[in-house]
Amino acid sequence: MATINLQEPVYKGAQGPVFFAAGFRPFFLFSAIQAVVMLPVWLLTFFGLLEVGTNWNPVVWHAHSMVFGFASAAIGGFLLTAVPSWTNSHHVSGRPLAVLFGLWLAGRIATGLAGILPPAVVAVADLGYLPLLAVLLAKPLIEAKKWRNIAFLPILGVLWLADLCVHLEALTGSPTGLKGVYLGIFVVLLMIVIVGGRIVPSFTQNWLRMQGRPVEMTPVGWIEKGGAAGSLVLAALAQLMLPSTPLAGVLALVAAVIHFYRLSGWHGLKTMGNPILAVLHVGYGWMVLGFALLGLSAFIDGLPASAAVHALTAGSVGTMVIGVMSRAALGHSGRPLELAPATVVAYILVSVGTILRVAAPVLPGAMIPMTLAGGLAWTAGWLVYVVVYFPVTTQPRADGRPG
């Protein structure tokens, strides 16, 4: 069974403000703040109550803020925390971390002002974050010869190319924005397949053993050695090049079956009494459902692909992100892995919001109220996270250690 090490990284000691002592602090907090701010802005825009003043396609603008703002911040926070653990290297902190965070924030401000700033300025501001993140991660990975985890570097490179495709539409008028957003979504899902495939079974097996209920998890070799990731890549390529065709539908359904079989071997039902663990199974389950809906949408006229997209994004990405961030922030701030009751409420709100948003386009008569209710519920879940985890991410570690 492949596992992922999330033990404490090495800290250099005092490196300036505690907020920049570890990558999870600024990026986990502001990933959630991005969700809290940008989804209501999109709802106001969607219902015609706000003109955002951007020269971008509104759907592309909304999706870009969630993929390259929300999700990319969470990815950065996770990798900046995990890579030092994998490599036994010093944690990125202080000025380098502040500069990286500043680049991410500059990208958010610039894309928010895309209707005012020249497209080239917006692109330069937004495209600086991921390359610097990759540079900061590359040195410890290469020096420690962690070749398996170096795979995250080219994945970040593809995510950057997806972001570039969005900006090329604004710069040249070429219709690459939506393709770039979809590529970005699939790259984030690929990271969930890789990371989730390591941490979910490992955490589950360890917790059940501690509960006196040990289980054996026998990974299916071909799935773990490329089948899981490969099925997603094939489904993604088909959707990008031949969207809504029977071939794309079949490949999405094949991916759903493979990932359902993978998930079914992780004993998720036995974790329902432990929300901080169960949420990871739910997040992966949303991906299974999303690919199933995506496949079926190619054959069922009344099932729009947008339902599947929201299951994959608001559902799988949103749930996995809040699950990983809430767990990692507690552990790496020197706190026990004991959830505040409000965090469980946040988990529920995120999934309830996703259910409503996925169902909305399937029920045209109720689309408007369900879209609004779903967006508000999802946003409320992230607002709860911000309130609960603001002190966790901004105050010194509970155990007095640096970081």
JOFEN-V917207 format. One record per backbone hydrogen bond with DSSP energy under -0.5 kcal/mol. CO is the residue of the C=O (numbers start at 1). NH is the residue of the N-H. If there is no record, write none. Layout:
# JOFEN-V917207
co-><CO,CO>
nh-><NH,NH>
This chain:
# JOFEN-V917207
co-><4,10,17,18,19,20,22,22,23,24,24,25,26,27,28,29,30,31,32,33,34,35,37,38,39,40,41,42,43,44,44,45,50,57,58,59,60,61,62,63,64,64,65,66,67,69,70,71,72,73,74,75,76,77,78,79,81,82,83,84,84,89,93,93,94,95,96,97,98,99,100,101,102,103,104,105,106,107,108,109,110,111,113,113,118,118,119,120,121,122,123,126,127,128,129,130,131,132,133,134,135,136,137,138,139,140,141,142,145,146,148,149,150,150,151,152,153,154,155,156,157,158,159,160,161,162,163,164,165,166,167,168,168,168,169,174,176,177,178,179,180,181,182,183,184,185,186,187,188,189,190,191,192,193,194,195,195,196,196,198,199,200,201,202,203,204,205,206,207,208,209,215,216,217,219,220,220,221,222,223,223,226,227,228,229,230,231,232,233,234,235,236,237,238,242,245,246,247,248,249,250,251,252,253,254,255,256,257,258,259,260,261,262,263,264,267,268,269,271,271,274,274,275,277,277,278,279,280,281,282,283,284,285,286,287,288,289,290,291,292,293,294,295,296,296,299,300,302,304,304,305,306,307,308,309,310,311,312,313,315,316,317,318,319,320,321,322,323,324,325,326,327,328,329,330,330,331,333,336,337,340,340,341,342,343,344,345,346,347,348,349,350,351,352,353,354,355,356,357,359,359,360,362,363,364,366,367,368,369,370,371,372,373,374,375,376,377,378,379,380,381,382,383,384,385,386,389,390,391,397>
nh-><6,91,20,21,26,94,25,26,27,28,29,29,30,31,32,33,34,35,36,37,38,39,41,42,43,44,45,46,47,49,50,48,52,61,62,63,64,65,66,67,68,69,70,71,72,73,74,75,76,77,78,79,80,81,82,83,85,86,87,88,89,10,96,97,98,99,100,101,102,103,104,105,106,107,108,109,110,111,112,113,113,114,116,117,121,122,123,124,125,126,127,129,131,132,133,134,135,136,137,138,139,140,141,142,143,144,146,145,147,150,151,152,153,154,155,156,157,158,159,160,161,162,163,164,165,166,167,168,169,170,171,172,173,174,173,176,180,181,182,183,184,185,186,187,188,189,190,191,192,193,194,195,196,197,198,198,199,200,201,202,203,204,205,206,207,208,209,210,211,213,212,217,218,219,221,223,224,225,227,226,228,230,231,232,233,234,235,236,237,238,239,240,241,242,245,249,250,251,252,253,254,255,256,257,258,259,260,261,262,263,264,265,265,266,267,270,271,272,274,278,277,278,279,280,281,282,283,284,285,286,287,288,289,290,291,292,293,294,295,296,297,298,298,299,300,301,303,304,307,308,309,310,311,312,313,315,316,317,318,319,320,321,322,323,324,325,326,327,328,329,330,331,332,333,333,335,334,398,338,339,343,344,345,346,347,348,349,350,351,352,353,354,355,356,357,358,359,360,361,362,363,363,364,366,367,370,371,372,373,374,375,376,377,378,379,380,381,382,383,384,385,386,387,388,389,390,393,394,395,400>
